[in-house]
Amino acid sequence: MAELKSNLKKVTPEPLWKAASNTYWWWFNRGRHQLAATFSPRFRQSMESLGEYRDRHKGERCFIIGNGPSLKRTDLSRLKNEYTFGLNRIYLLFPELGFTTTYLVSVNTLVIEQCADEFLQLALPKFFTWRGRRWTAADQGVVFLDSDYSQPETFTPDAAGRIYEGCTVTYVALQLAFHMGFERAILIGVDHHFKAQGPPNVEVVSNGADPDHFHPEYFGKGFRWQLPDLACAERAYRLAREAYDAAGRQVLDATIGGKLTVFPKVDYESLFSS
């Protein structure tokens, strides 16, 4: 198949090849899912649910919890009575915490596919990409998002519209927080640094304990995942900062030892009254 593709590319004029390639990837990444959404009562229900979430938390603050190793050095008990967004496999922390996050967000289909049964056991509002519906349609706790990772790179204030994923679920959570009306979104555990190296977005299989997240089994042995694209994530984060700043809102970064430099830094403990 690879050889056939290579031969076709050689004999096809470049403009025609590029147009055909763009059309194919649009259909694969977005078009086919939009078509399915058009005829889906479940998708319409999700859009109605998102409408009900609009400005629900107007003027309040929330914490968006990344999954970096710095969480092990962060006093998460402080968050028990805060509004929180957990991401992907944050639930591995729930037994230790003694409470769940307010919301859970996941848009990576590899994560959704491999963790669908575990997600199903979680009794909290979940926001998942529509692309993952084949694994989570039976979960009535899921609100589906019209999200994708294709162009254009945008920030949407209305989560009932198309959401650009920005190469990180954290960016999707920032858009959801904006949609819900939060005045301040505070990042923790967004270390923005990985020991795993390789070409961005390439799918790999973990061969042992995970050194890049808060739990060794997060992407443990045998788990399929994609290598991070930090440059793409930074572009997305800059879009988020621009949107929050323009609206008179704030994104603050309280990650302990984090490498991200897009948002103003704040000391985590200073956010709580003694």
LINSUL-V548119 format. One record per residue. RES is the residue in one letter. OMEGA is omega in degrees with one decimal (none if undefined). Layout:
RES OMEGA
RES OMEGA
This chain:
M 179.7
A -179.9
E 178.3
L 178.7
K -179.4
S -179.8
N 177.6
L -179.2
K -178.4
K -174.0
V -178.8
T 176.6
P -173.5
E 179.6
P -179.9
L 178.5
W -179.2
K 179.3
A 179.7
A 179.7
S 179.4
N 179.4
T 179.8
Y -176.2
W 174.4
W -179.8
W -176.8
F -174.1
N -172.2
R -170.3
G -176.7
R 179.3
H 175.1
Q 178.8
L 178.4
A -179.5
A -177.2
T -175.0
F -173.3
S 173.0
P -179.4
R 178.3
F 177.8
R 177.1
Q 178.8
S 178.9
M 176.0
E 177.6
S 178.3
L 175.6
G 178.9
E 178.5
Y -175.8
R 177.8
D 178.2
R -176.6
H -175.1
K 176.2
G -177.2
E 177.8
R 177.0
C 174.4
F 175.5
I -169.9
I 172.4
G -173.0
N -177.9
G 178.7
P -179.3
S 176.4
L -179.6
K 178.2
R -175.9
T 179.6
D -175.7
L 176.7
S 177.4
R -171.5
L -173.3
K -177.4
N 178.2
E 170.8
Y -173.8
T 170.8
F 171.5
G -173.9
L 174.1
N -172.4
R 177.7
I -177.3
Y 175.0
L 178.3
L -171.1
F 179.3
P 178.7
E -178.2
L -173.9
G 175.6
F 178.7
T 170.2
T 178.7
T -177.8
Y 175.0
L -178.0
V 174.4
S 179.6
V 178.8
N -173.7
T 174.9
L 178.0
V -177.8
I -179.4
E -174.0
Q -175.2
C -174.1
A -179.1
D 178.4
E 176.4
F -177.0
L -177.9
Q -174.4
L -178.6
A 177.2
L 178.7
P -177.9
K 178.8
F -176.1
F 176.3
T 176.3
W 178.9
R -179.6
G -172.5
R -176.4
R -179.1
W -171.6
T -176.5
A -178.6
A -178.0
D -177.1
Q 176.6
G -176.1
V 166.6
V -176.7
F 179.2
L 174.4
D -174.9
S 174.9
D -176.5
Y -179.7
S 176.9
Q -1.0
P 177.2
E -173.8
T 168.4
F -179.7
T 175.0
P -176.6
D -175.0
A 174.6
A 174.9
G 179.6
R -179.0
I 173.9
Y -172.6
E 173.4
G 175.8
C 177.0
T 179.3
V 177.9
T 179.8
Y 176.3
V 177.9
A 177.6
L 178.3
Q 175.8
L 179.3
A 177.5
F 179.6
H -178.2
M 174.4
G -179.2
F -179.5
E 179.5
R 173.9
A -174.7
I -179.3
L 167.8
I 179.8
G 177.2
V -172.3
D 178.1
H 179.6
H -177.6
F 172.8
K 177.9
A -176.9
Q 177.8
G -178.9
P -179.6
P 172.2
N 178.1
V 178.4
E 178.1
V 176.5
V -179.2
S -179.5
N 179.5
G 179.8
A -176.0
D 179.3
P -170.2
D 178.9
H -172.1
F -175.9
H -177.7
P 179.7
E -177.8
Y 166.8
F -175.1
G -174.3
K 178.2
G -179.0
F 177.8
R 179.2
W -178.6
Q 178.8
L -172.9
P 174.7
D -173.6
L 179.0
A 177.6
C 179.2
A -179.9
E 176.0
R 179.6
A 179.7
Y 177.8
R 174.9
L 179.1
A 179.7
R 179.1
E -178.1
A 179.5
Y 179.6
D -178.1
A -179.3
A -178.4
G 178.3
R -174.9
Q 161.1
V 178.6
L -178.8
D -179.9
A 178.6
T 178.9
I 178.5
G -178.7
G -178.2
K -179.9
L -176.8
T -175.3
V -173.7
F 175.8
P 179.0
K 176.7
V 178.4
D -175.6
Y -175.6
E -179.2
S -177.3
L -176.8
F 175.3
S -179.1
S none
